[in-house]
Amino acid sequence: MTLNERLRPLKVSEYVALAGLGAFENERVELIRGRVVRMAPQGEEHAWVVQAMTKLLVEHFGRWAAVRPSLPLQASEDSMPEPDFALVPRTKAPGPHPQQALLLIEVSSSSLGLDRKVKAPLYAEGGSPEYWIVDVAAAQLEVFRAPKNGTWTEHFTLSASDSIRPVSFPEVAFPLKDFLVAIASHCTAHRAVGISSQCWFEPTLGFKPGLSVTMYSPRLLAQAVP
């Protein structure tokens, strides 16, 4: 029996209780398949894309949906990820974290493996109709649609010259050039001077002293979870 098979996953209720006791104080973490995952530091490309997309998403979809940036989504009994964006129906008062979204978006620089291999099936199982990955290194948008039995039945890639009409907002043509062109130019400039060959970096595995909960890096979790 492997170590992974012997691990006892946390439930969302246990994770929330630990957080309330200060177990993850001053740390950016999320619960994925029962494992506490340390979220990658936000590099300059990631931060710029989030900033640009926040403005665009509110402008294009704010009439119909609330734009939740980096806030919890109760995706299952053992998962509470914090997607970069979740577009959800508007509410007039505080309530439980949403379990689904009209559109989920992850901005991927150092977390591409996690976002494809782990979060994509997790979001499909939750029943959200559409999921986007902004691939910072490739300056493109991966689109996942039509979830069925826990898998996405549609998957395609778009470039900066394209626009997209989300399933939940078919009347809105969302332009990609406003942020993908800038990403491509930035990464090209970095490669030209040898700053980064791929415009992203790998976080490392870490542990918080005094806790019995393993802190997984996004890359290692993507390797560990089938």
Secondary structure, DSSP 8 states (H G I E B T S, - for coil): --HHHH-----HHHHHHHHHTTTTTT--EEEETTEEEE-----HHHHHHHHHHHHHHHHHHTTTEEEEES-----BTTBB---SEEEEE--SS--S--S--SEEEEEESS-HHHIIIIIHHHHHHHT-SEEEEEETTTTEEEEEEEEETTEEEEEEEE-TT-EE--TT-TT--EESHHHHHHHHHHHHHHHHTTS-SSS------B--TT-SS-EE-HHHHHHH--
